[in-house]
Amino acid sequence: MRFVAPATRSGVTVVHFQLDEGRRARPQSTRTEGPVFQSYEQFAAAELSPAGFVVETQRAAAAEALLARLRSDPVHGLLPAFLARDLGPVAASLADGLDTDAGAMHAAIESVLALAETLPREERQLDRDAKLLRFLYVRPDLTLVPNKDWRHPHIYFFPLLEALAGGPEGIADWLASLRGRNLLEPAALLDRLYLCPQCGHAHVSFIDVCPACRAIAIEQKPFLHCYACGHVAPQEDFMPREAVVCPKCAAHLRHIGVDYDRTLENFFCAPCSNTFMEPQIEARCLGCGAASATEALAARRIESLRLTEGGRLAARSGNVADVYAVLDSLSFASVPYFRHTLDWLLALVRRHPQAGFGLMCVRLVNVQELVARIGRNRVLLMMDGLAHRLRELIRATDIVTRTSEDRFLLLLPYTPAPGCNVLLERIKQIQASTRQEDGAELRIEGGYLTAPAQVLKDESAEFLIARLASATP
């Protein structure tokens, strides 16, 4: 990435974008000198290496489009960009602030450039992970706060992330991947949404329906219960004339609590004539039209995000896309603790053979081949899906650790050989869910042994792990 490091404030080269036709070429909102362009294409053709940008326009959409182009620019995307005036939350989230104070703007530019000089020089094209981490690294006080717009399918969205990723598709999965690798962390909880379980749409309406037939033609009415014959019906059926008369047995109901009473059921369904106390609440997605029970809705926490210390280290070192790091979320135990626990179980099972356990080794065979074939971003998404499925399969009593980049161990208390075999087959079935359109898929191999049947006398945890690893393809 090219930078112009200014020696003094007067030496800062700031490019101005004047996007409104018919206005004066020099914007009045800033005292900083610099070349002026009417479009991104004009600026790109000039092949300049500025230190920052100022966007002058009265049209929010024009500023948003230009800033999105700048943020996605592989050469200039890291540079500070300022708005000449407030143009709304989306433009503000793509910019570094307003150009109202030349001194503050120069200080912000110098701070970004100074931190950018500490980053490693990259000859290759940066992926979206590296772009985002670098962007946040040179702005240490920046917190990613989602924008809110009721017209957006997810209501909350991150314009900056969409610009860096080249579109809105897959942003939720990308964020989950960054958080799973401990590169981003939540700063504050802002809201909680309940999404359609079918399509993930955030616009869901709620409607009362009949518990029996799920029709919406329900009505709330007072109901009466005749003590003489037990008939229950809407109050209007008991009042064909001025007197209150049971429509079934013709008894005159004079005293409530003696001849009749009011029932708890006060809802009536016209299509099926069902009576009930409370209607069922049904959630209907306004995106795909699917109807779901309220308890089936997917809960999503809306949080602001910031760079973790691990993310800062990854940005400084350039080692961002560790495709195995997402598996660390499964590592509930360190390797020494895992071995200590295994030694304890070995001692226990020698005294009490009924306290058997299983030890499983799972290996991801072709991760590096997939990275070379389909790219790190797609492999990261595959690994995220793998970690999610593994969390569903692993019990709370199981202990997991990662012994190398492509191998992890599972300690399964009170799990005989049939149970180990079932779990291993379910883990291998995850391989099919990682298959891509071009046929690429993650190959998963594994093996297991059980105690006390397959443990030799005086075998230690370290030797047992080594023996299992050597037997795993």
C-alpha positions in Angstrom: 0.0 0.0 0.0 1.4 3.4 -1.0 1.5 6.3 1.5 2.7 9.9 1.5 4.2 10.5 4.9 4.0 14.3 5.5 7.0 16.0 7.2 4.8 18.9 8.3 1.1 19.7 8.2 1.6 22.0 5.3 3.1 19.1 3.4 0.1 16.8 3.7 -1.5 16.0 0.3 -5.2 15.8 0.7 -7.4 15.0 -2.3 -10.7 16.7 -2.6 -13.7 15.2 -4.3 -16.2 17.8 -5.5 -19.2 15.7 -6.5 -21.9 18.3 -7.1 -22.0 19.8 -10.6 -22.3 23.5 -11.0 -20.6 24.3 -7.6 -17.2 26.0 -7.2 -14.3 23.6 -7.7 -12.7 24.5 -4.3 -14.7 23.4 -1.3 -15.2 26.0 1.4 -15.4 23.5 4.3 -11.6 23.0 4.6 -8.5 25.1 4.6 -6.3 22.2 3.4 -4.8 22.6 -0.1 -4.9 19.7 -2.6 -6.0 18.5 -6.0 -9.7 18.4 -6.8 -11.6 15.7 -8.7 -15.2 15.3 -9.7 -15.2 11.4 -9.6 -13.3 8.4 -8.4 -12.4 7.6 -12.0 -10.6 10.9 -12.4 -8.7 10.4 -9.2 -7.7 6.8 -10.2 -6.4 8.0 -13.6 -4.2 10.7 -11.9 -2.2 7.9 -10.1 -1.6 10.1 -7.0 -0.5 8.9 -3.6 -2.3 11.2 -1.2 -2.4 11.1 2.6 -6.2 11.5 2.9 -9.4 12.6 1.3 -12.2 15.2 1.7 -15.6 14.6 0.2 -17.6 17.7 -0.7 -21.3 17.0 -1.7 -24.8 17.7 -0.6 -26.0 14.2 -1.8 -25.7 11.4 0.8 -26.0 8.7 -1.8 -23.1 10.1 -3.9 -20.9 10.3 -0.8 -21.7 6.8 0.3 -20.9 5.4 -3.1 -17.6 7.2 -3.3 -16.5 6.3 0.2 -17.4 2.6 -0.5 -15.2 2.7 -3.6 -12.4 4.3 -1.6 -12.6 1.7 1.2 -12.6 -1.2 -1.2 -9.5 0.3 -3.0 -6.6 -2.0 -2.4 -4.1 0.9 -2.5 -6.0 3.8 -0.8 -8.6 2.0 1.3 -6.7 2.5 4.6 -6.3 6.3 4.2 -8.4 8.7 6.3 -11.5 10.2 4.5 -13.5 13.1 5.8 -16.9 14.6 5.0 -17.4 18.3 4.4 -20.8 18.1 6.1 -23.0 15.6 8.0 -24.7 13.4 5.4 -26.2 10.8 7.7 -25.1 7.6 9.6 -24.1 5.5 6.6 -21.7 8.0 5.2 -20.4 8.8 8.7 -19.6 5.1 9.3 -17.5 5.0 6.1 -15.7 8.2 6.9 -13.2 9.3 9.6 -15.2 12.3 10.7 -16.1 15.8 9.5 -13.7 18.3 8.0 -14.5 21.1 10.4 -11.1 21.6 12.0 -8.0 21.5 9.8 -5.7 20.9 12.8 -7.7 17.9 14.1 -7.9 16.5 10.6 -4.1 16.7 10.1 -3.5 15.1 13.5 -5.8 12.2 12.6 -4.1 11.8 9.2 -0.6 11.8 10.8 -1.7 9.2 13.4 -3.1 6.8 10.8 0.0 7.1 8.6 2.4 6.6 11.6 0.6 3.4 12.6 0.4 2.3 9.0 4.2 2.5 8.7 4.5 -0.2 11.4 2.5 -2.7 9.3 4.3 -5.2 7.1 4.5 -4.5 3.4 2.3 -6.9 1.4 3.2 -7.6 -2.2 0.1 -9.8 -2.7 -3.5 -8.7 -2.8 -4.9 -8.4 0.7 -8.0 -10.4 1.6 -10.9 -8.9 3.4 -9.7 -10.1 6.8 -6.4 -8.3 6.4 -8.1 -5.1 5.1 -10.4 -4.9 8.1 -7.8 -5.7 10.7 -5.4 -3.1 9.3 -8.2 -0.6 9.1 -9.0 -1.0 12.7 -5.3 -1.3 13.8 -4.5 2.2 12.5 -7.6 3.6 14.2 -7.1 2.1 17.7 -10.0 4.0 19.2 -12.5 2.9 16.5 -15.5 0.7 17.5 -17.6 -0.8 14.7 -21.1 0.2 15.5 -23.9 -1.2 13.2 -26.2 1.1 11.3 -30.0 0.7 11.8 -32.4 0.9 9.0 -35.9 -0.7 9.0 -35.7 -1.1 5.2 -32.6 -3.4 5.5 -33.4 -7.2 5.5 -31.4 -7.6 8.7 -32.3 -4.1 10.1 -28.7 -3.7 11.5 -25.8 -3.7 9.1 -22.1 -2.6 8.8 -21.5 -0.4 5.7 -17.8 -0.5 6.2 -17.7 -4.3 6.2 -19.9 -4.4 3.1 -17.5 -2.1 1.4 -14.4 -4.1 2.3 -16.1 -7.4 1.4 -17.5 -6.1 -1.9 -21.2 -6.6 -1.0 -23.6 -7.5 1.7 -23.6 -11.2 1.1 -22.1 -13.4 3.9 -21.3 -10.6 6.3 -22.9 -12.5 9.3 -20.8 -15.5 8.6 -17.7 -13.4 8.1 -18.2 -11.7 11.5 -18.8 -15.1 13.1 -15.5 -16.3 11.6 -13.6 -13.2 12.9 -15.1 -13.6 16.4 -14.5 -17.4 16.4 -10.8 -16.7 15.7 -10.6 -14.2 18.5 -9.8 -11.3 16.1 -12.9 -9.2 17.0 -14.8 -9.0 20.3 -18.1 -7.4 21.4 -17.8 -3.9 22.9 -21.4 -3.4 23.9 -24.8 -5.1 23.5 -27.1 -2.8 21.5 -30.2 -4.9 20.8 -31.5 -8.4 20.4 -33.4 -9.5 17.3 -35.4 -12.7 16.5 -34.9 -13.8 13.0 -36.8 -16.1 10.6 -35.3 -19.6 11.1 -35.7 -20.3 7.3 -34.1 -17.3 5.7 -32.6 -15.2 8.5 -34.8 -12.2 7.7 -35.3 -9.8 10.5 -38.8 -8.5 9.5 -41.2 -10.8 11.3 -44.9 -10.2 12.1 -46.8 -11.8 14.9 -50.4 -12.9 14.7 -52.9 -14.7 16.9 -54.1 -18.0 15.4 -56.4 -20.8 16.5 -54.4 -23.5 18.3 -56.3 -26.3 16.5 -56.4 -25.2 12.9 -54.1 -22.1 12.9 -56.7 -20.0 11.2 -56.6 -16.3 11.9 -60.5 -15.9 11.9 -60.7 -15.9 15.7 -62.9 -13.7 17.8 -63.0 -12.9 21.5 -66.4 -13.4 23.0 -67.9 -14.0 26.5 -69.0 -17.7 27.0 -71.6 -19.1 29.3 -71.7 -22.6 30.9 -75.1 -24.1 31.7 -75.0 -26.1 35.0 -78.2 -28.1 34.0 -76.8 -29.8 30.9 -73.1 -28.6 30.8 -73.5 -26.8 27.5 -70.9 -24.2 26.7 -71.5 -21.6 24.0 -71.1 -17.9 23.3 -73.3 -15.6 25.4 -75.2 -14.4 22.4 -76.5 -18.0 21.9 -78.1 -17.9 25.4 -80.1 -14.7 24.7 -82.5 -15.3 21.8 -85.0 -13.2 23.8 -84.8 -11.0 26.8 -84.3 -13.9 29.1 -81.2 -16.0 29.5 -82.1 -19.5 28.2 -79.8 -22.4 27.5 -80.1 -23.2 23.7 -79.6 -26.9 24.4 -81.9 -27.8 27.3 -84.1 -24.6 27.4 -83.4 -24.1 31.1 -83.8 -20.5 32.3 -80.5 -19.3 33.8 -81.4 -16.7 36.4 -78.5 -16.7 38.9 -74.8 -16.7 38.0 -72.9 -19.2 40.1 -76.2 -21.2 40.7 -77.7 -21.8 37.3 -74.6 -20.9 35.1 -71.2 -19.3 35.1 -68.8 -17.7 32.7 -66.1 -20.0 31.3 -62.4 -19.3 31.1 -62.6 -20.0 27.4 -63.3 -16.7 25.7 -62.0 -17.2 22.1 -63.9 -18.7 19.3 -62.6 -19.9 15.9 -65.1 -19.4 13.1 -63.6 -22.0 10.6 -63.4 -25.0 13.1 -65.7 -23.8 15.9 -63.0 -24.4 18.5 -63.1 -22.6 21.8 -60.0 -21.8 23.7 -58.6 -19.7 26.5 -55.6 -18.1 24.7 -54.7 -18.0 21.0 -51.4 -19.3 19.7 -48.9 -16.7 18.7 -47.4 -17.4 15.2 -44.4 -15.6 13.6 -44.6 -14.9 9.9 -41.6 -13.9 7.9 -42.2 -10.9 5.7 -39.2 -12.0 3.6 -39.9 -15.6 2.6 -43.4 -16.0 4.1 -42.5 -18.9 6.3 -44.7 -19.4 9.5 -42.9 -20.4 12.7 -43.6 -20.9 16.3 -42.1 -18.0 18.3 -39.8 -20.4 20.2 -38.3 -21.5 16.8 -37.1 -18.0 15.9 -33.3 -17.5 15.8 -32.1 -15.1 18.4 -29.3 -12.7 17.4 -27.4 -10.3 19.6 -26.7 -7.0 18.0 -23.3 -5.8 19.3 -20.7 -3.2 18.6 -17.3 -4.7 17.8 -13.7 -3.9 18.4 -10.3 -5.3 17.6 -8.9 -7.8 20.1 -5.2 -8.0 21.1 -5.0 -11.1 19.0 -6.4 -9.1 16.1 -3.8 -6.4 16.6 -1.0 -9.0 16.7 -2.4 -10.5 13.5 -2.5 -7.1 11.8 1.1 -6.3 12.9 2.5 -9.8 11.9 0.5 -10.2 8.7 -0.6 -13.7 9.9 -4.3 -13.1 9.7 -5.9 -16.0 8.0 -5.1 -18.9 10.3 -7.7 -21.3 9.0 -7.3 -23.6 12.0 -7.8 -20.9 14.6 -11.6 -21.4 14.6 -11.0 -24.8 16.1 -9.6 -23.2 19.2 -13.2 -22.4 20.3 -13.5 -26.2 20.8 -10.4 -26.4 22.9 -11.9 -26.4 26.4 -8.6 -27.7 27.8 -4.9 -27.0 27.3 -2.8 -29.9 26.2 -1.1 -30.4 29.6 -4.5 -30.3 31.4 -5.8 -32.8 28.8 -2.9 -35.2 29.4 -3.2 -34.8 33.2 -6.9 -35.7 33.0 -6.2 -38.7 30.8 -3.6 -40.0 33.2 -6.1 -39.7 36.0 -8.7 -41.6 34.1 -6.2 -44.3 33.2 -5.4 -44.7 36.9 -9.1 -44.8 37.7 -10.0 -47.3 35.1 -7.3 -49.7 36.3 -8.9 -49.7 39.8 -12.5 -49.6 38.5 -12.8 -51.1 35.0 -16.4 -50.1 34.8 -15.4 -46.4 34.6 -14.4 -46.8 30.9 -13.8 -44.0 28.4 -13.1 -43.4 24.8 -10.2 -41.4 23.3 -10.7 -40.1 19.8 -8.3 -38.4 17.3 -9.8 -36.4 14.4 -7.6 -35.1 11.5 -8.4 -32.6 8.8 -6.5 -34.0 5.9 -6.5 -31.5 3.1 -6.9 -28.0 4.5 -3.8 -26.5 2.9 -4.7 -28.1 -0.5 -8.1 -26.4 -0.3 -6.5 -23.0 0.6 -4.4 -23.2 -2.6 -7.4 -24.4 -4.6 -10.3 -22.2 -3.5 -8.8 -19.5 -1.3 -8.6 -18.9 2.4 -11.9 -17.0 2.7 -13.9 -20.0 1.5 -11.9 -22.4 3.6 -12.5 -20.2 6.6 -16.3 -20.5 6.1 -16.0 -24.2 5.8 -14.1 -24.4 9.0 -16.7 -22.2 10.7 -19.4 -24.7 9.6 -17.2 -27.6 10.9 -16.8 -25.9 14.3 -20.5 -25.2 14.6 -21.5 -28.8 13.8 -18.8 -30.2 16.2 -20.3 -28.0 19.0 -23.6 -29.7 18.5 -22.1 -33.2 18.7 -19.7 -32.7 21.7 -21.3 -33.3 25.1 -20.7 -31.0 28.1 -18.8 -33.8 29.8 -16.4 -34.4 26.9 -13.0 -32.7 26.9 -11.4 -31.4 23.7 -7.9 -30.1 22.8 -5.9 -29.4 19.7 -2.5 -31.0 19.5 -1.4 -29.7 16.1 -2.8 -27.6 13.3 -4.8 -30.3 11.8 -5.4 -32.7 14.7 -7.6 -32.5 17.8 -8.4 -35.0 20.5 -11.7 -35.8 22.3 -11.8 -37.5 25.7 -15.2 -39.2 26.1 -16.0 -40.4 29.6 -18.2 -43.5 29.9 -18.3 -44.0 26.2 -17.8 -47.6 25.0 -16.7 -48.6 21.5 -20.2 -48.4 19.9 -20.7 -44.9 21.1 -17.3 -43.8 19.8 -18.1 -45.3 16.5 -21.4 -43.5 16.2 -19.7 -40.2 17.1 -16.9 -40.7 14.6 -19.3 -41.5 11.8 -21.3 -38.3 12.6 -18.1 -36.3 12.5 -17.2 -37.8 9.2 -20.7 -37.0 7.8 -19.8 -33.3 8.3 -17.5 -33.7 5.3 -20.5 -33.8 2.9 -21.8 -30.5 4.3 -18.6 -28.8 3.3 -18.8 -29.8 -0.4 -18.6 -26.8 -2.7 -20.1 -26.4 -6.1 -16.8 -27.1 -7.8 -16.5 -30.4 -5.9 -14.0 -29.2 -3.3 -14.7 -30.6 0.2 -12.9 -30.9 3.5 -11.6 -34.5 4.1 -12.0 -35.7 7.7 -10.3 -38.8 9.0 -10.3 -40.2 12.5 -9.8 -43.1 14.9 -10.4 -44.1 18.5 -9.6 -46.5 21.2 -11.4 -47.4 24.4 -10.3 -48.1 27.9 -9.8 -50.5 29.5 -10.1 -52.9 26.6 -7.4 -51.3 24.3 -5.1 -49.9 27.0 -1.9 -51.8 27.8 -0.5 -52.1 31.3 1.3 -49.0 32.6 0.6 -47.0 29.4 0.8 -43.2 30.1 -1.4 -40.6 28.6 1.4 -39.3 26.4 2.2 -42.7 25.0 -1.5 -43.4 24.5 -2.0 -40.2 22.5 1.1 -40.9 20.4 -0.2 -44.4 19.7 -3.6 -43.2 18.6 -2.1 -40.4 16.5 0.1 -42.8 14.6 -2.9 -45.1 13.9 -5.0 -42.2 12.6 -4.8 -41.8 8.8 
